[in-house]
Each structure stands twice: as structure tokens, then as C-alpha cells.
Amino acid sequence: MRCERGSITVVAAAVIAVIVVTTMGVADVGKALVARAHAQQAADAAALAAAQELALPTGRVPAEVAGDLAARNGATLTACTCASTATGAVVEVRVAVGSLLLVPRALSATATARAVVDLPEQP
């Protein structure tokens, strides 16, 4: 008869390793989802700021206003379709996720938002 003494230690080590990797994966997914929500919030705010500049001009370029607000929300404006003759703004922003536990390289989350100016007609 063979001695199987210590075999439970190997099984326990394998189970612990699986639990650790799974926990790291769940933490990574959570971090990515938070970054995605942050990017969407920054995109929404930047689009609204650009649309407000289109509706009630203060003399600034709508893309500049959107970029400033995106930066205040920790994001970088990557695209802005908000010409001064347009009735709305579409912006895209990027937020750094940073490195994850299971993915060693730095990642980023992007989000797009659209805001439309709907002004009443002047008599």
C-alpha cells in the first residue's frame, strides 16, 4: 500500500491558488467597471458643457470648454464634434485605469456622450 500522506496539502495549495487568482480577477473587473463609469460621467459632463457653450456662447470654443471640464473630472478629451454652427455636441473622453493585478500593462477606459441643444424659436 502506498503512503498518500501530504496529498491533501497539494490539493489545498491548488484550491488556495485558484481562490487567489479568482479574487484578483474580480478586483480587476471591479476596477475596470469603476473607470468606465468615471469615463462616462466625464463624457456626459463635457458634452453638456459643450452644448451649453453652443446654446449660450461666452466666446470660448466649445471643444475647449469640453476639454477643460473633462480634465476637471480626471479625463482627457480625445474627440469633440461640436462646431459652432451645430445644434449639439458629441464628445469622447479617456480615463486611465492603470495597471491591473492580472494585466501588467496600463489600460484606459473610453466613453462617448452626446448632448443636443434644443432652443425655442425666437419670435
Backbone as XML, in Angstrom:
<?xml version="1.0"?>
<chain id="A" units="angstrom">
  <residue number="1" name="MET">
    <atom name="N" x="0.817" y="-1.165" z="0.000"/>
    <atom name="CA" x="0.000" y="0.000" z="0.000"/>
    <atom name="C" x="0.879" y="1.253" z="0.000"/>
  </residue>
  <residue number="2" name="ARG">
    <atom name="N" x="0.512" y="2.218" z="-0.883"/>
    <atom name="CA" x="1.305" y="3.448" z="-0.964"/>
    <atom name="C" x="0.873" y="4.432" z="0.108"/>
  </residue>
  <residue number="3" name="CYS">
    <atom name="N" x="1.802" y="5.212" z="0.518"/>
    <atom name="CA" x="1.503" y="6.241" z="1.512"/>
    <atom name="C" x="1.092" y="7.513" z="0.781"/>
  </residue>
  <residue number="4" name="GLU">
    <atom name="N" x="-0.095" y="8.005" z="1.075"/>
    <atom name="CA" x="-0.592" y="9.219" z="0.438"/>
    <atom name="C" x="-0.537" y="10.397" z="1.400"/>
  </residue>
  <residue number="5" name="ARG">
    <atom name="N" x="0.338" y="10.278" z="2.310"/>
    <atom name="CA" x="0.481" y="11.310" z="3.313"/>
    <atom name="C" x="0.952" y="12.609" z="2.657"/>
  </residue>
  <residue number="6" name="GLY">
    <atom name="N" x="0.289" y="13.736" z="2.959"/>
    <atom name="CA" x="0.663" y="15.037" z="2.404"/>
    <atom name="C" x="-0.074" y="15.395" z="1.124"/>
  </residue>
  <residue number="7" name="SER">
    <atom name="N" x="-0.878" y="14.480" z="0.584"/>
    <atom name="CA" x="-1.585" y="14.781" z="-0.666"/>
    <atom name="C" x="-2.639" y="15.861" z="-0.465"/>
  </residue>
  <residue number="8" name="ILE">
    <atom name="N" x="-3.186" y="15.953" z="0.707"/>
    <atom name="CA" x="-4.188" y="16.985" z="0.979"/>
    <atom name="C" x="-3.546" y="18.373" z="0.948"/>
  </residue>
  <residue number="9" name="THR">
    <atom name="N" x="-2.267" y="18.455" z="1.269"/>
    <atom name="CA" x="-1.555" y="19.733" z="1.225"/>
    <atom name="C" x="-1.462" y="20.251" z="-0.204"/>
  </residue>
  <residue number="10" name="VAL">
    <atom name="N" x="-1.212" y="19.377" z="-1.153"/>
    <atom name="CA" x="-1.127" y="19.768" z="-2.561"/>
    <atom name="C" x="-2.498" y="20.233" z="-3.056"/>
  </residue>
  <residue number="11" name="VAL">
    <atom name="N" x="-3.544" y="19.528" z="-2.713"/>
    <atom name="CA" x="-4.900" y="19.906" z="-3.120"/>
    <atom name="C" x="-5.279" y="21.251" z="-2.489"/>
  </residue>
  <residue number="12" name="ALA">
    <atom name="N" x="-4.974" y="21.431" z="-1.224"/>
    <atom name="CA" x="-5.285" y="22.689" z="-0.537"/>
    <atom name="C" x="-4.521" y="23.848" z="-1.171"/>
  </residue>
  <residue number="13" name="ALA">
    <atom name="N" x="-3.267" y="23.636" z="-1.532"/>
    <atom name="CA" x="-2.479" y="24.691" z="-2.183"/>
    <atom name="C" x="-3.078" y="25.063" z="-3.530"/>
  </residue>
  <residue number="14" name="ALA">
    <atom name="N" x="-3.546" y="24.066" z="-4.273"/>
    <atom name="CA" x="-4.164" y="24.331" z="-5.575"/>
    <atom name="C" x="-5.478" y="25.105" z="-5.414"/>
  </residue>
  <residue number="15" name="VAL">
    <atom name="N" x="-6.276" y="24.736" z="-4.446"/>
    <atom name="CA" x="-7.543" y="25.437" z="-4.184"/>
    <atom name="C" x="-7.273" y="26.873" z="-3.768"/>
  </residue>
  <residue number="16" name="ILE">
    <atom name="N" x="-6.301" y="27.084" z="-2.915"/>
    <atom name="CA" x="-5.950" y="28.435" z="-2.471"/>
    <atom name="C" x="-5.467" y="29.276" z="-3.658"/>
  </residue>
  <residue number="17" name="ALA">
    <atom name="N" x="-4.667" y="28.680" z="-4.533"/>
    <atom name="CA" x="-4.179" y="29.402" z="-5.713"/>
    <atom name="C" x="-5.341" y="29.817" z="-6.619"/>
  </residue>
  <residue number="18" name="VAL">
    <atom name="N" x="-6.302" y="28.919" z="-6.817"/>
    <atom name="CA" x="-7.471" y="29.245" z="-7.638"/>
    <atom name="C" x="-8.279" y="30.371" z="-6.995"/>
  </residue>
  <residue number="19" name="ILE">
    <atom name="N" x="-8.436" y="30.322" z="-5.695"/>
    <atom name="CA" x="-9.188" y="31.370" z="-4.986"/>
    <atom name="C" x="-8.476" y="32.723" z="-5.116"/>
  </residue>
  <residue number="20" name="VAL">
    <atom name="N" x="-7.166" y="32.741" z="-4.993"/>
    <atom name="CA" x="-6.400" y="33.987" z="-5.099"/>
    <atom name="C" x="-6.512" y="34.573" z="-6.509"/>
  </residue>
  <residue number="21" name="VAL">
    <atom name="N" x="-6.355" y="33.744" z="-7.523"/>
    <atom name="CA" x="-6.448" y="34.228" z="-8.908"/>
    <atom name="C" x="-7.857" y="34.723" z="-9.212"/>
  </residue>
  <residue number="22" name="THR">
    <atom name="N" x="-8.865" y="34.022" z="-8.743"/>
    <atom name="CA" x="-10.252" y="34.453" z="-8.943"/>
    <atom name="C" x="-10.508" y="35.785" z="-8.257"/>
  </residue>
  <residue number="23" name="THR">
    <atom name="N" x="-10.015" y="35.952" z="-7.051"/>
    <atom name="CA" x="-10.173" y="37.215" z="-6.324"/>
    <atom name="C" x="-9.485" y="38.354" z="-7.062"/>
  </residue>
  <residue number="24" name="MET">
    <atom name="N" x="-8.311" y="38.106" z="-7.587"/>
    <atom name="CA" x="-7.602" y="39.129" z="-8.355"/>
    <atom name="C" x="-8.387" y="39.502" z="-9.613"/>
  </residue>
  <residue number="25" name="GLY">
    <atom name="N" x="-8.968" y="38.504" z="-10.266"/>
    <atom name="CA" x="-9.773" y="38.772" z="-11.458"/>
    <atom name="C" x="-11.006" y="39.601" z="-11.135"/>
  </residue>
  <residue number="26" name="VAL">
    <atom name="N" x="-11.665" y="39.290" z="-10.038"/>
    <atom name="CA" x="-12.843" y="40.060" z="-9.628"/>
    <atom name="C" x="-12.441" y="41.502" z="-9.294"/>
  </residue>
  <residue number="27" name="ALA">
    <atom name="N" x="-11.307" y="41.685" z="-8.636"/>
    <atom name="CA" x="-10.823" y="43.030" z="-8.319"/>
    <atom name="C" x="-10.514" y="43.811" z="-9.595"/>
  </residue>
  <residue number="28" name="ASP">
    <atom name="N" x="-9.925" y="43.145" z="-10.588"/>
    <atom name="CA" x="-9.622" y="43.796" z="-11.864"/>
    <atom name="C" x="-10.894" y="44.228" z="-12.591"/>
  </residue>
  <residue number="29" name="VAL">
    <atom name="N" x="-11.880" y="43.356" z="-12.620"/>
    <atom name="CA" x="-13.150" y="43.690" z="-13.272"/>
    <atom name="C" x="-13.804" y="44.871" z="-12.560"/>
  </residue>
  <residue number="30" name="GLY">
    <atom name="N" x="-13.784" y="44.869" z="-11.248"/>
    <atom name="CA" x="-14.352" y="45.980" z="-10.486"/>
    <atom name="C" x="-13.648" y="47.292" z="-10.786"/>
  </residue>
  <residue number="31" name="LYS">
    <atom name="N" x="-12.327" y="47.268" z="-10.839"/>
    <atom name="CA" x="-11.557" y="48.476" z="-11.137"/>
    <atom name="C" x="-11.865" y="48.985" z="-12.540"/>
  </residue>
  <residue number="32" name="ALA">
    <atom name="N" x="-11.994" y="48.075" z="-13.498"/>
    <atom name="CA" x="-12.315" y="48.471" z="-14.872"/>
    <atom name="C" x="-13.726" y="49.054" z="-14.964"/>
  </residue>
  <residue number="33" name="LEU">
    <atom name="N" x="-14.675" y="48.477" z="-14.250"/>
    <atom name="CA" x="-16.046" y="48.996" z="-14.276"/>
    <atom name="C" x="-16.144" y="50.380" z="-13.633"/>
  </residue>
  <residue number="34" name="VAL">
    <atom name="N" x="-15.407" y="50.595" z="-12.572"/>
    <atom name="CA" x="-15.391" y="51.915" z="-11.933"/>
    <atom name="C" x="-14.784" y="52.948" z="-12.881"/>
  </residue>
  <residue number="35" name="ALA">
    <atom name="N" x="-13.703" y="52.587" z="-13.557"/>
    <atom name="CA" x="-13.075" y="53.509" z="-14.509"/>
    <atom name="C" x="-14.017" y="53.808" z="-15.675"/>
  </residue>
  <residue number="36" name="ARG">
    <atom name="N" x="-14.747" y="52.810" z="-16.128"/>
    <atom name="CA" x="-15.698" y="53.011" z="-17.230"/>
    <atom name="C" x="-16.817" y="53.954" z="-16.792"/>
  </residue>
  <residue number="37" name="ALA">
    <atom name="N" x="-17.323" y="53.796" z="-15.597"/>
    <atom name="CA" x="-18.367" y="54.687" z="-15.085"/>
    <atom name="C" x="-17.827" y="56.108" z="-14.919"/>
  </residue>
  <residue number="38" name="HIS">
    <atom name="N" x="-16.598" y="56.226" z="-14.460"/>
    <atom name="CA" x="-15.969" y="57.542" z="-14.312"/>
    <atom name="C" x="-15.810" y="58.203" z="-15.683"/>
  </residue>
  <residue number="39" name="ALA">
    <atom name="N" x="-15.417" y="57.423" z="-16.681"/>
    <atom name="CA" x="-15.265" y="57.960" z="-18.040"/>
    <atom name="C" x="-16.609" y="58.420" z="-18.585"/>
  </residue>
  <residue number="40" name="GLN">
    <atom name="N" x="-17.664" y="57.658" z="-18.334"/>
    <atom name="CA" x="-18.988" y="58.043" z="-18.831"/>
    <atom name="C" x="-19.465" y="59.321" z="-18.156"/>
  </residue>
  <residue number="41" name="GLN">
    <atom name="N" x="-19.211" y="59.444" z="-16.865"/>
    <atom name="CA" x="-19.587" y="60.659" z="-16.132"/>
    <atom name="C" x="-18.846" y="61.872" z="-16.704"/>
  </residue>
  <residue number="42" name="ALA">
    <atom name="N" x="-17.562" y="61.724" z="-16.956"/>
    <atom name="CA" x="-16.772" y="62.825" z="-17.506"/>
    <atom name="C" x="-17.234" y="63.173" z="-18.921"/>
  </residue>
  <residue number="43" name="ALA">
    <atom name="N" x="-17.583" y="62.169" z="-19.720"/>
    <atom name="CA" x="-18.066" y="62.418" z="-21.080"/>
    <atom name="C" x="-19.406" y="63.143" z="-21.058"/>
  </residue>
  <residue number="44" name="ASP">
    <atom name="N" x="-20.303" y="62.721" z="-20.176"/>
    <atom name="CA" x="-21.602" y="63.390" z="-20.059"/>
    <atom name="C" x="-21.433" y="64.860" z="-19.686"/>
  </residue>
  <residue number="45" name="ALA">
    <atom name="N" x="-20.574" y="65.116" z="-18.712"/>
    <atom name="CA" x="-20.357" y="66.496" z="-18.270"/>
    <atom name="C" x="-19.721" y="67.340" z="-19.371"/>
  </residue>
  <residue number="46" name="ALA">
    <atom name="N" x="-18.755" y="66.764" z="-20.088"/>
    <atom name="CA" x="-18.086" y="67.500" z="-21.161"/>
    <atom name="C" x="-19.054" y="67.793" z="-22.308"/>
  </residue>
  <residue number="47" name="ALA">
    <atom name="N" x="-19.907" y="66.843" z="-22.648"/>
    <atom name="CA" x="-20.882" y="67.067" z="-23.715"/>
    <atom name="C" x="-21.880" y="68.150" z="-23.324"/>
  </residue>
  <residue number="48" name="LEU">
    <atom name="N" x="-22.333" y="68.128" z="-22.085"/>
    <atom name="CA" x="-23.256" y="69.162" z="-21.613"/>
    <atom name="C" x="-22.594" y="70.533" z="-21.605"/>
  </residue>
  <residue number="49" name="ALA">
    <atom name="N" x="-21.330" y="70.590" z="-21.224"/>
    <atom name="CA" x="-20.613" y="71.869" z="-21.218"/>
    <atom name="C" x="-20.468" y="72.415" z="-22.631"/>
  </residue>
  <residue number="50" name="ALA">
    <atom name="N" x="-20.136" y="71.550" z="-23.587"/>
    <atom name="CA" x="-20.003" y="71.996" z="-24.976"/>
    <atom name="C" x="-21.353" y="72.444" z="-25.525"/>
  </residue>
  <residue number="51" name="ALA">
    <atom name="N" x="-22.412" y="71.710" z="-25.208"/>
    <atom name="CA" x="-23.748" y="72.081" z="-25.680"/>
    <atom name="C" x="-24.195" y="73.408" z="-25.072"/>
  </residue>
  <residue number="52" name="GLN">
    <atom name="N" x="-23.853" y="73.626" z="-23.814"/>
    <atom name="CA" x="-24.196" y="74.899" z="-23.181"/>
    <atom name="C" x="-23.452" y="76.043" z="-23.854"/>
  </residue>
  <residue number="53" name="GLU">
    <atom name="N" x="-22.204" y="75.813" z="-24.210"/>
    <atom name="CA" x="-21.440" y="76.846" z="-24.908"/>
    <atom name="C" x="-22.042" y="77.129" z="-26.288"/>
  </residue>
  <residue number="54" name="LEU">
    <atom name="N" x="-22.582" y="76.102" z="-26.926"/>
    <atom name="CA" x="-23.252" y="76.308" z="-28.218"/>
    <atom name="C" x="-24.551" y="77.100" z="-28.043"/>
  </residue>
  <residue number="55" name="ALA">
    <atom name="N" x="-25.290" y="76.819" z="-26.985"/>
    <atom name="CA" x="-26.587" y="77.468" z="-26.763"/>
    <atom name="C" x="-26.433" y="78.892" z="-26.240"/>
  </residue>
  <residue number="56" name="LEU">
    <atom name="N" x="-25.525" y="79.060" z="-25.297"/>
    <atom name="CA" x="-25.310" y="80.372" z="-24.673"/>
    <atom name="C" x="-23.828" y="80.729" z="-24.779"/>
  </residue>
  <residue number="57" name="PRO">
    <atom name="N" x="-23.394" y="81.187" z="-25.943"/>
    <atom name="CA" x="-21.960" y="81.418" z="-26.174"/>
    <atom name="C" x="-21.358" y="82.451" z="-25.220"/>
  </residue>
  <residue number="58" name="THR">
    <atom name="N" x="-20.186" y="82.114" z="-24.717"/>
    <atom name="CA" x="-19.433" y="83.050" z="-23.875"/>
    <atom name="C" x="-18.181" y="83.525" z="-24.596"/>
  </residue>
  <residue number="59" name="GLY">
    <atom name="N" x="-17.996" y="83.088" z="-25.824"/>
    <atom name="CA" x="-16.824" y="83.477" z="-26.596"/>
    <atom name="C" x="-15.739" y="82.422" z="-26.628"/>
  </residue>
  <residue number="60" name="ARG">
    <atom name="N" x="-15.911" y="81.339" z="-25.906"/>
    <atom name="CA" x="-14.922" y="80.260" z="-25.903"/>
    <atom name="C" x="-15.297" y="79.219" z="-26.954"/>
  </residue>
  <residue number="61" name="VAL">
    <atom name="N" x="-14.342" y="78.452" z="-27.356"/>
    <atom name="CA" x="-14.564" y="77.360" z="-28.305"/>
    <atom name="C" x="-15.207" y="76.203" z="-27.543"/>
  </residue>
  <residue number="62" name="PRO">
    <atom name="N" x="-16.307" y="75.625" z="-28.047"/>
    <atom name="CA" x="-16.969" y="74.529" z="-27.323"/>
    <atom name="C" x="-16.047" y="73.354" z="-27.002"/>
  </residue>
  <residue number="63" name="ALA">
    <atom name="N" x="-15.149" y="73.022" z="-27.916"/>
    <atom name="CA" x="-14.225" y="71.908" z="-27.661"/>
    <atom name="C" x="-13.287" y="72.238" z="-26.500"/>
  </residue>
  <residue number="64" name="GLU">
    <atom name="N" x="-12.906" y="73.497" z="-26.373"/>
    <atom name="CA" x="-12.045" y="73.923" z="-25.268"/>
    <atom name="C" x="-12.786" y="73.809" z="-23.933"/>
  </residue>
  <residue number="65" name="VAL">
    <atom name="N" x="-14.045" y="74.219" z="-23.927"/>
    <atom name="CA" x="-14.863" y="74.115" z="-22.714"/>
    <atom name="C" x="-15.019" y="72.643" z="-22.318"/>
  </residue>
  <residue number="66" name="ALA">
    <atom name="N" x="-15.299" y="71.800" z="-23.310"/>
    <atom name="CA" x="-15.453" y="70.366" z="-23.045"/>
    <atom name="C" x="-14.152" y="69.769" z="-22.520"/>
  </residue>
  <residue number="67" name="GLY">
    <atom name="N" x="-13.034" y="70.161" z="-23.096"/>
    <atom name="CA" x="-11.734" y="69.650" z="-22.652"/>
    <atom name="C" x="-11.412" y="70.070" z="-21.226"/>
  </residue>
  <residue number="68" name="ASP">
    <atom name="N" x="-11.734" y="71.316" z="-20.895"/>
    <atom name="CA" x="-11.499" y="71.795" z="-19.528"/>
    <atom name="C" x="-12.324" y="70.996" z="-18.518"/>
  </residue>
  <residue number="69" name="LEU">
    <atom name="N" x="-13.591" y="70.788" z="-18.836"/>
    <atom name="CA" x="-14.455" y="70.061" z="-17.893"/>
    <atom name="C" x="-14.057" y="68.589" z="-17.794"/>
  </residue>
  <residue number="70" name="ALA">
    <atom name="N" x="-13.639" y="68.017" z="-18.912"/>
    <atom name="CA" x="-13.165" y="66.626" z="-18.868"/>
    <atom name="C" x="-11.926" y="66.520" z="-17.980"/>
  </residue>
  <residue number="71" name="ALA">
    <atom name="N" x="-11.021" y="67.475" z="-18.104"/>
    <atom name="CA" x="-9.805" y="67.459" z="-17.294"/>
    <atom name="C" x="-10.133" y="67.619" z="-15.807"/>
  </residue>
  <residue number="72" name="ARG">
    <atom name="N" x="-11.116" y="68.467" z="-15.486"/>
    <atom name="CA" x="-11.511" y="68.639" z="-14.081"/>
    <atom name="C" x="-12.112" y="67.356" z="-13.508"/>
  </residue>
  <residue number="73" name="ASN">
    <atom name="N" x="-12.619" y="66.486" z="-14.395"/>
    <atom name="CA" x="-13.183" y="65.211" z="-13.959"/>
    <atom name="C" x="-12.186" y="64.064" z="-14.103"/>
  </residue>
  <residue number="74" name="GLY">
    <atom name="N" x="-10.924" y="64.379" z="-14.313"/>
    <atom name="CA" x="-9.888" y="63.354" z="-14.371"/>
    <atom name="C" x="-9.825" y="62.596" z="-15.679"/>
  </residue>
  <residue number="75" name="ALA">
    <atom name="N" x="-10.337" y="63.192" z="-16.755"/>
    <atom name="CA" x="-10.349" y="62.526" z="-18.058"/>
    <atom name="C" x="-9.622" y="63.397" z="-19.085"/>
  </residue>
  <residue number="76" name="THR">
    <atom name="N" x="-9.355" y="62.800" z="-20.228"/>
    <atom name="CA" x="-8.737" y="63.511" z="-21.337"/>
    <atom name="C" x="-9.711" y="63.499" z="-22.507"/>
  </residue>
  <residue number="77" name="LEU">
    <atom name="N" x="-9.986" y="64.650" z="-23.066"/>
    <atom name="CA" x="-10.867" y="64.743" z="-24.230"/>
    <atom name="C" x="-10.114" y="64.221" z="-25.442"/>
  </residue>
  <residue number="78" name="THR">
    <atom name="N" x="-10.651" y="63.201" z="-26.097"/>
    <atom name="CA" x="-9.986" y="62.632" z="-27.267"/>
    <atom name="C" x="-10.653" y="63.048" z="-28.568"/>
  </residue>
  <residue number="79" name="ALA">
    <atom name="N" x="-11.931" y="63.423" z="-28.519"/>
    <atom name="CA" x="-12.628" y="63.876" z="-29.726"/>
    <atom name="C" x="-13.804" y="64.746" z="-29.322"/>
  </residue>
  <residue number="80" name="CYS">
    <atom name="N" x="-14.076" y="65.752" z="-30.146"/>
    <atom name="CA" x="-15.230" y="66.613" z="-29.905"/>
    <atom name="C" x="-15.784" y="67.059" z="-31.242"/>
  </residue>
  <residue number="81" name="THR">
    <atom name="N" x="-17.012" y="66.658" z="-31.518"/>
    <atom name="CA" x="-17.716" y="67.120" z="-32.703"/>
    <atom name="C" x="-18.714" y="68.152" z="-32.212"/>
  </residue>
  <residue number="82" name="CYS">
    <atom name="N" x="-18.260" y="69.385" z="-32.175"/>
    <atom name="CA" x="-19.103" y="70.444" z="-31.631"/>
    <atom name="C" x="-18.793" y="71.759" z="-32.334"/>
  </residue>
  <residue number="83" name="ALA">
    <atom name="N" x="-19.084" y="71.794" z="-33.620"/>
    <atom name="CA" x="-18.881" y="73.011" z="-34.398"/>
    <atom name="C" x="-19.838" y="74.092" z="-33.913"/>
  </residue>
  <residue number="84" name="SER">
    <atom name="N" x="-19.425" y="75.326" z="-34.039"/>
    <atom name="CA" x="-20.247" y="76.431" z="-33.533"/>
    <atom name="C" x="-21.574" y="76.569" z="-34.275"/>
  </residue>
  <residue number="85" name="THR">
    <atom name="N" x="-21.682" y="75.973" z="-35.453"/>
    <atom name="CA" x="-22.950" y="76.023" z="-36.200"/>
    <atom name="C" x="-23.826" y="74.809" z="-35.920"/>
  </residue>
  <residue number="86" name="ALA">
    <atom name="N" x="-23.343" y="73.877" z="-35.126"/>
    <atom name="CA" x="-24.090" y="72.649" z="-34.846"/>
    <atom name="C" x="-25.129" y="72.889" z="-33.754"/>
  </residue>
  <residue number="87" name="THR">
    <atom name="N" x="-26.065" y="71.964" z="-33.658"/>
    <atom name="CA" x="-27.089" y="72.053" z="-32.612"/>
    <atom name="C" x="-26.813" y="71.089" z="-31.469"/>
  </residue>
  <residue number="88" name="GLY">
    <atom name="N" x="-25.674" y="70.458" z="-31.487"/>
    <atom name="CA" x="-25.346" y="69.522" z="-30.425"/>
    <atom name="C" x="-23.860" y="69.226" z="-30.398"/>
  </residue>
  <residue number="89" name="ALA">
    <atom name="N" x="-23.459" y="68.477" z="-29.398"/>
    <atom name="CA" x="-22.049" y="68.124" z="-29.228"/>
    <atom name="C" x="-21.931" y="66.636" z="-28.950"/>
  </residue>
  <residue number="90" name="VAL">
    <atom name="N" x="-20.935" y="66.035" z="-29.572"/>
    <atom name="CA" x="-20.594" y="64.637" z="-29.312"/>
    <atom name="C" x="-19.137" y="64.628" z="-28.883"/>
  </residue>
  <residue number="91" name="VAL">
    <atom name="N" x="-18.879" y="64.092" z="-27.703"/>
    <atom name="CA" x="-17.514" y="64.070" z="-27.182"/>
    <atom name="C" x="-17.105" y="62.647" z="-26.836"/>
  </residue>
  <residue number="92" name="GLU">
    <atom name="N" x="-15.803" y="62.432" z="-26.864"/>
    <atom name="CA" x="-15.236" y="61.156" z="-26.429"/>
    <atom name="C" x="-14.101" y="61.475" z="-25.464"/>
  </residue>
  <residue number="93" name="VAL">
    <atom name="N" x="-14.083" y="60.790" z="-24.350"/>
    <atom name="CA" x="-13.035" y="61.009" z="-23.342"/>
    <atom name="C" x="-12.373" y="59.686" z="-22.982"/>
  </residue>
  <residue number="94" name="ARG">
    <atom name="N" x="-11.185" y="59.814" z="-22.407"/>
    <atom name="CA" x="-10.428" y="58.641" z="-21.961"/>
    <atom name="C" x="-10.016" y="58.849" z="-20.510"/>
  </residue>
  <residue number="95" name="VAL">
    <atom name="N" x="-10.159" y="57.798" z="-19.720"/>
    <atom name="CA" x="-9.746" y="57.804" z="-18.315"/>
    <atom name="C" x="-8.764" y="56.661" z="-18.123"/>
  </residue>
  <residue number="96" name="ALA">
    <atom name="N" x="-7.667" y="56.937" z="-17.466"/>
    <atom name="CA" x="-6.667" y="55.899" z="-17.202"/>
    <atom name="C" x="-7.186" y="54.934" z="-16.140"/>
  </residue>
  <residue number="97" name="VAL">
    <atom name="N" x="-7.117" y="53.648" z="-16.453"/>
    <atom name="CA" x="-7.493" y="52.615" z="-15.483"/>
    <atom name="C" x="-6.286" y="52.278" z="-14.623"/>
  </residue>
  <residue number="98" name="GLY">
    <atom name="N" x="-5.123" y="52.353" z="-15.215"/>
    <atom name="CA" x="-3.901" y="51.945" z="-14.516"/>
    <atom name="C" x="-3.660" y="50.464" z="-14.736"/>
  </residue>
  <residue number="99" name="SER">
    <atom name="N" x="-2.630" y="49.948" z="-14.123"/>
    <atom name="CA" x="-2.352" y="48.525" z="-14.295"/>
    <atom name="C" x="-3.264" y="47.714" z="-13.384"/>
  </residue>
  <residue number="100" name="LEU">
    <atom name="N" x="-3.639" y="46.567" z="-13.869"/>
    <atom name="CA" x="-4.493" y="45.661" z="-13.111"/>
    <atom name="C" x="-3.639" y="44.568" z="-12.492"/>
  </residue>
  <residue number="101" name="LEU">
    <atom name="N" x="-4.224" y="43.786" z="-11.630"/>
    <atom name="CA" x="-3.472" y="42.727" z="-10.959"/>
    <atom name="C" x="-3.078" y="41.604" z="-11.914"/>
  </residue>
  <residue number="102" name="LEU">
    <atom name="N" x="-3.972" y="41.250" z="-12.826"/>
    <atom name="CA" x="-3.694" y="40.152" z="-13.758"/>
    <atom name="C" x="-3.201" y="40.634" z="-15.114"/>
  </residue>
  <residue number="103" name="VAL">
    <atom name="N" x="-3.333" y="41.942" z="-15.380"/>
    <atom name="CA" x="-2.867" y="42.525" z="-16.643"/>
    <atom name="C" x="-1.815" y="43.575" z="-16.282"/>
  </residue>
  <residue number="104" name="PRO">
    <atom name="N" x="-0.555" y="43.299" z="-16.536"/>
    <atom name="CA" x="0.504" y="44.185" z="-16.051"/>
    <atom name="C" x="0.619" y="45.528" z="-16.775"/>
  </residue>
  <residue number="105" name="ARG">
    <atom name="N" x="0.040" y="45.687" z="-17.950"/>
    <atom name="CA" x="0.196" y="46.954" z="-18.669"/>
    <atom name="C" x="-0.914" y="47.934" z="-18.280"/>
  </residue>
  <residue number="106" name="ALA">
    <atom name="N" x="-0.639" y="49.212" z="-18.464"/>
    <atom name="CA" x="-1.609" y="50.259" z="-18.134"/>
    <atom name="C" x="-2.726" y="50.265" z="-19.178"/>
  </residue>
  <residue number="107" name="LEU">
    <atom name="N" x="-3.959" y="50.365" z="-18.720"/>
    <atom name="CA" x="-5.116" y="50.376" z="-19.604"/>
    <atom name="C" x="-5.887" y="51.676" z="-19.404"/>
  </residue>
  <residue number="108" name="SER">
    <atom name="N" x="-6.817" y="51.944" z="-20.340"/>
    <atom name="CA" x="-7.671" y="53.122" z="-20.195"/>
    <atom name="C" x="-9.087" y="52.752" z="-20.616"/>
  </residue>
  <residue number="109" name="ALA">
    <atom name="N" x="-10.040" y="53.523" z="-20.111"/>
    <atom name="CA" x="-11.447" y="53.338" z="-20.455"/>
    <atom name="C" x="-11.897" y="54.562" z="-21.242"/>
  </residue>
  <residue number="110" name="THR">
    <atom name="N" x="-12.693" y="54.345" z="-22.273"/>
    <atom name="CA" x="-13.207" y="55.457" z="-23.067"/>
    <atom name="C" x="-14.726" y="55.475" z="-22.985"/>
  </residue>
  <residue number="111" name="ALA">
    <atom name="N" x="-15.272" y="56.654" z="-23.182"/>
    <atom name="CA" x="-16.727" y="56.811" z="-23.183"/>
    <atom name="C" x="-17.093" y="57.938" z="-24.139"/>
  </residue>
  <residue number="112" name="THR">
    <atom name="N" x="-18.283" y="57.821" z="-24.704"/>
    <atom name="CA" x="-18.800" y="58.823" z="-25.624"/>
    <atom name="C" x="-20.134" y="59.331" z="-25.104"/>
  </residue>
  <residue number="113" name="ALA">
    <atom name="N" x="-20.382" y="60.615" z="-25.283"/>
    <atom name="CA" x="-21.657" y="61.199" z="-24.869"/>
    <atom name="C" x="-22.096" y="62.228" z="-25.904"/>
  </residue>
  <residue number="114" name="ARG">
    <atom name="N" x="-23.394" y="62.414" z="-25.967"/>
    <atom name="CA" x="-23.981" y="63.360" z="-26.918"/>
    <atom name="C" x="-24.975" y="64.238" z="-26.168"/>
  </residue>
  <residue number="115" name="ALA">
    <atom name="N" x="-24.908" y="65.545" z="-26.433"/>
    <atom name="CA" x="-25.867" y="66.491" z="-25.867"/>
    <atom name="C" x="-26.380" y="67.363" z="-27.016"/>
  </residue>
  <residue number="116" name="VAL">
    <atom name="N" x="-27.690" y="67.565" z="-27.056"/>
    <atom name="CA" x="-28.310" y="68.322" z="-28.128"/>
    <atom name="C" x="-28.914" y="69.599" z="-27.557"/>
  </residue>
  <residue number="117" name="VAL">
    <atom name="N" x="-28.703" y="70.683" z="-28.284"/>
    <atom name="CA" x="-29.268" y="71.981" z="-27.899"/>
    <atom name="C" x="-30.634" y="72.108" z="-28.549"/>
  </residue>
  <residue number="118" name="ASP">
    <atom name="N" x="-31.637" y="72.339" z="-27.729"/>
    <atom name="CA" x="-33.000" y="72.494" z="-28.243"/>
    <atom name="C" x="-33.555" y="73.825" z="-27.736"/>
  </residue>
  <residue number="119" name="LEU">
    <atom name="N" x="-33.239" y="74.876" z="-28.479"/>
    <atom name="CA" x="-33.687" y="76.205" z="-28.084"/>
    <atom name="C" x="-35.032" y="76.524" z="-28.728"/>
  </residue>
  <residue number="120" name="PRO">
    <atom name="N" x="-35.883" y="77.224" z="-28.016"/>
    <atom name="CA" x="-37.164" y="77.641" z="-28.612"/>
    <atom name="C" x="-36.906" y="78.675" z="-29.701"/>
  </residue>
  <residue number="121" name="GLU">
    <atom name="N" x="-37.774" y="78.703" z="-30.652"/>
    <atom name="CA" x="-37.625" y="79.650" z="-31.762"/>
    <atom name="C" x="-37.868" y="81.068" z="-31.260"/>
  </residue>
  <residue number="122" name="GLN">
    <atom name="N" x="-37.076" y="81.987" z="-31.794"/>
    <atom name="CA" x="-37.230" y="83.401" z="-31.443"/>
    <atom name="C" x="-38.375" y="84.004" z="-32.237"/>
  </residue>
  <residue number="123" name="PRO">
    <atom name="N" x="-39.259" y="84.808" z="-31.604"/>
    <atom name="CA" x="-40.377" y="85.429" z="-32.348"/>
    <atom name="C" x="-39.919" y="86.524" z="-33.265"/>
  </residue>
</chain>
